[in-house]
Structure formats: structure tokens, C-alpha cells
Amino acid sequence: MKKGLIMCMVTILLAMSICGCAKKETEEIVYEDLKVEETVPERRTVTNQGEFIGTVSTSETVTVISKVSGEVLETYFEEGDIVSEGDLLFKVDSTQAQQGIASAQAAYELTKANVDRMLGSTLDSQAINVTTGYKNSQIGLDTALYNYSNTCDKIGDARRSIEDLEKAQADLGGKIAQAQENLKTAMANRADEAIIRELQGTVSALESQKSGIASSIATLSSTKSQLESSVHTYENSIAQAEVTVESATANLNLTVTKVLAEAMETASATLNQAQVTVKNAKESLDNYQITSPVSGTIETISVEKYGMAQAGSPAYVITTDHNKVVKFYASESNIKYIKIGQTLTVEYADAVYHGTITKIADSIDQTTGLFEVEAGMTDGNDELFTGSSVKILVDTVKEENSLTVPLGAVYYDDEEAYVYLDVNGVATKTPVQTGIYDDECMVITEGLNDDSKVITSWSARLKDGEKVNGAN
């Protein structure tokens, strides 16, 4: 019996185990919402760099020539000194030039005063008569317009009064008919004599009122006709006045314009000549302070303090050998993105240097079919050797204020780009059009806006329709 009880318990436990396993096999696995990192697109400036092979060379020798003759008052450098572009090299006595400026400025002020007087008197004498005629014609037009408007208002008042009287007349007609009917009924019923006389008086009074209204209507109609006749007269007056104003205006404009044009032409020529004289005198003053056109080393000096400088003669020779330049060639597709003043980097012997573009050829080199570009080096002049080949990196494409997303947020399916957006807690596969990119981000040209929630983290569960829990 004990053995049978044990077997029964084993059977029960086995059955429970089987049931438990079956239950586990049928239970559905429930996942939590996928936790993701996300961000909104960022507006940035993204650039792509073009890579070119360039050659190092030296700058040119520059001869500084004095543009004026005169005594040298001061010199500021010696042979062998290094100068920067714009440094003052020497000064020439400018006393005579300053006197010329003062004389030219005085002549200009006198000429301007004479021109102002000439313009004022010419315009005043020519414009007084035509201006008076114009004002009188305008007054005539204003008067005609006022009379016309006032008469039209009176006609409107008369028309409204007639309409009111005609309405009152029609009302009286109804009242008279009713009173006559009442009188007829009273007489037929042999009413009291006093009542009949009262009804007769009422009919008579109403007919008298109607007659008065008819008289008033006739009077107003006559007045209205007279006013309408006056309107035609005023219309003719307005037309004539408009012709007079138009003629006076044309005469005024013609007189003033013609006189002014003639006077201004003469005055302009006179003033321009005086201004040119002043400008030339001031510009010539700059020539008495001679500055270095380039940065470099002074090789020779041909002027000395208290000596004489001769216009057109060499004064300094400056070599820019200390500053290296790099030259490279760019294709037509790249040259449109390269500008004078643009910075670039130069890589040589595991070192990086910097420069600024100073020259861009206007036409294609016939030998290479490319545009020659030259850049002055801002550092590395001692490390770069003439004739060396270097790698040059320069920005060739720039997208400013562009919508961008991190590179890792962009996926591809058969070369079609897409991103996942968090749309109300659901991952949504969204096609996009991409532009240029750098080491961090990619430009998105279509498919997103500034408020899009872009999923930036990756997961094997990330797919279209997956519920997500985003975190910025």
C-alpha cells in the first residue's frame, strides 16, 4: 500500500511538471519599450576639403620707386632689416604739396559759393512768373471743384426733400380717400349735421395740405432743375480749369527743368573740376610718405636722410625670399569655391603649416588645363624648402546654416538613405536626401525639419514600428 501511495504521488508530480512546461511554452514574451538616444537636427556650417599637390617657391623681389621729388626728411630702416607690408620706409618734404591742397580747397569753396549764388538767382527770376500762373490756375480749379461739389450736395438735398414730400402727398391721398368715404357713409346714414360738417372740414383740410405739398414739390423741382443746369456749367468750368492747370504745370516744369538743367550742367562741370583738383592734391600728399608694398628683407637703399629723392628713381629693393609661397593647380569645378584671402593648410614631412591664398589665375593654364593658385605661407618659412612637393588642403564646398544629423543616425537600403524618427513613441523609418558631410555630421537636404526627433543610437531591435522610449 505504501508503495502504491508513492507511485501515485510521483504520477501527480509528473503531471504537474508537464502542465507547467506546457504553460511556459505558451506564454508570450513581453519586451519593454526600446530605450533610445535621440536628438533634433542641428543647423551648422559643413565644409568639404579638396586635396591638391603643390610646389614650394620663393616670393619675388620688389623695387620701391619714389613718385615725387624732394628732400628726404627721415628714413626708418637700414639694409638687411626685415619689414612688414605697410611699414613706413622714408618721408619726403611735403610742404609744397600741403600748400597746393590748401590752395585747391580754397578755390573749391569759392567756386561752390559762386555756383550756389548763380543757381539761386537764376531759378528765382525764372520761376516767379510761372509759379504765380500755376498757383492762380490751381485756385481756379479748386473753386470750380468746390462749386460743383456744393451744387451736387444741394441737388441731393432737393431730391430727398421731393421724395419725402411725394411720400407725404401719397399718404394724404389715402387719408383724403378715407375721409371722403367716411363723409359719404355719414350722409347715406343721415348722420347728425354736426358730424357731417366735421367730416367735410376734415376732407377740406386734408385737400388743402395736399395742395400745399404739391406747391412745395413744384418749387423744389424748379430749384432742382436750376441746380442741375448749374452743374453742367460747373463741369465745363472744371474741365477748363484742369486744362489751365495742366498747361501751367507743364510750363512750370519745363521752365524750372530747363533752367535748372542748364544751370546745373554748368555748375556741375565747374564744381567737378574744382573737386578733381582737390582730390589730386590730397592724393599726391600720400606719395610723400613711402611705405613698403610687401613684407621681406631690404636688400639695397638708394636714398638718405636730407638727400634728394627723384621721382621715378628706385629708392629701395626688398626681397620676399624669407616668405615662402605654394603654388598648385585646381580644376574648373573646384576653382569657383576658392577665393583670395581664403586660408589653407599645407602638410609636409609630418608637419602641418598654414597659408592664405593671394593669387588666382584669370584663365586656364594651356599646359595643364587647370587654374594656377598661389598662397603665401604664414608659418613654416624656415621648414619648407624651395621646390618641395607638399599636400594642400583647402575648403572647396561649404554648406551654411544647413540641417544636419550625426553620421551614425543615417542608414542605407540599396543606396537609399533613411533615418529613424521618434513619432509619438514609435520608431518610424523616414527616407531622406543627403548632402555633404564631415567627420561628425551629414547635411540633410530633404525629409526632416528642425523639430524632427532623430534616433541616434543603434539596437538590433530598432526597426520601423518599434515602440521606443527616447532620451535626449
QUILINJO-V130175 format. One record per backbone hydrogen bond with DSSP energy under -0.5 kcal/mol. NH is the residue of the N-H (numbers start at 0). CO is the residue of the C=O. Records with the same first field share a line. If there is no record, write none. Layout:
NH: CO + CO
This chain:
4: 0
5: 1
6: 2
7: 3
8: 4
9: 5
10: 6
11: 7
12: 8
13: 9
14: 10
15: 11
16: 12
17: 13
18: 14
19: 15
20: 16
21: 17
22: 18
23: 19
24: 20
25: 21
26: 22
29: 27
30: 28
33: 466
35: 468
37: 470
38: 453
40: 451
41: 403
43: 41 + 401
45: 43 + 398
47: 396
49: 393
51: 391
53: 51 + 389
54: 326
55: 387
56: 324
58: 319 + 322
61: 317
63: 61 + 315
64: 62
65: 312
69: 308
71: 306
72: 70 + 90
73: 90
75: 88
79: 297
80: 77
82: 295
85: 291
86: 83
88: 289
89: 289
90: 73
91: 287
92: 70
97: 93
98: 94
99: 95
100: 96
101: 97
102: 98
103: 99
104: 100
105: 101
106: 102
107: 103
108: 104
109: 105
110: 106
111: 107
112: 108
113: 109
114: 110
115: 111
116: 112
117: 113
118: 114
119: 115
120: 116
121: 117
122: 118
123: 119
124: 120
125: 121
126: 122
127: 123
129: 125
130: 126
131: 127
132: 128
133: 129
134: 130
135: 131
136: 132
137: 133
138: 134
139: 135
140: 136
141: 137
142: 138
143: 139
144: 140
145: 141
146: 142
147: 143
148: 144
149: 145
150: 146
151: 147
152: 148
153: 149
154: 150
155: 151
156: 152
157: 153
158: 154
159: 155
160: 156
161: 157
162: 158
163: 159
164: 160
165: 161
166: 162
167: 163
168: 164
169: 165
170: 166
171: 167
172: 168
173: 169
174: 170
175: 171
176: 172
177: 173
178: 174
179: 175
180: 176
181: 177
182: 178
183: 179
184: 180
185: 181
186: 182
187: 183
188: 184
189: 186
190: 185
195: 191
196: 192
197: 193
198: 194
199: 195
200: 196
201: 197
202: 198
203: 199
204: 200
205: 201
206: 202
207: 203
208: 204
209: 205
210: 206
211: 207
212: 208
213: 209
214: 210
215: 211
216: 212
217: 213
218: 214
219: 215
220: 216
221: 217
222: 218
223: 219
224: 220
225: 221
226: 222
227: 223
228: 224
229: 225
230: 226
231: 227
232: 228
233: 229
234: 230
235: 231
236: 232
237: 233
238: 234
239: 235
240: 236
241: 237
242: 238
243: 239
244: 240
245: 241
246: 242
247: 243
248: 244
249: 245
250: 246
251: 247
252: 248
253: 249
254: 250
255: 251
256: 252
257: 253
258: 254
259: 255
260: 256
261: 257
262: 258
263: 259
264: 260
265: 261
266: 262
267: 263
268: 264
269: 265
270: 266
271: 267
272: 268
273: 269
274: 270
275: 271
276: 272
277: 273
278: 274
279: 275
280: 276
281: 277
282: 278
283: 279
284: 280
285: 281
286: 282 + 283
287: 284
288: 285
289: 89 + 287
290: 288
291: 86
295: 82
296: 318
297: 80
298: 316
299: 316
301: 314
302: 314
305: 71
306: 303
308: 69
311: 65
312: 309
314: 63
315: 63
316: 299
317: 61
318: 296
319: 59
322: 319
323: 321
324: 56
325: 374
326: 54
327: 372
329: 370
333: 330
334: 330
335: 331
336: 333
337: 334
340: 356
341: 338
343: 354
344: 392
345: 352
346: 390
347: 345 + 350
350: 347
352: 345
354: 343
355: 375
356: 341
357: 373
358: 373
360: 371
364: 369
368: 364
370: 329
372: 327
373: 358
374: 325
375: 355
376: 323
377: 353
378: 353
383: 379
386: 55
387: 384
389: 53
390: 346
391: 51
392: 344
393: 49
395: 47
396: 47
398: 45
399: 397
401: 43
403: 41
404: 441
406: 439
408: 405
409: 406
410: 417
412: 415
415: 412
416: 414
417: 410
418: 429
420: 418 + 427
421: 452
422: 420 + 425
423: 421
425: 422
426: 465
427: 420
429: 418
431: 416
432: 445
434: 442
437: 440
441: 404
442: 435
443: 402
444: 432 + 442
445: 432
451: 448
453: 38 + 451
454: 419
455: 36
456: 36
461: 458
464: 426
465: 462
467: 424
468: 33
469: 467
470: 35
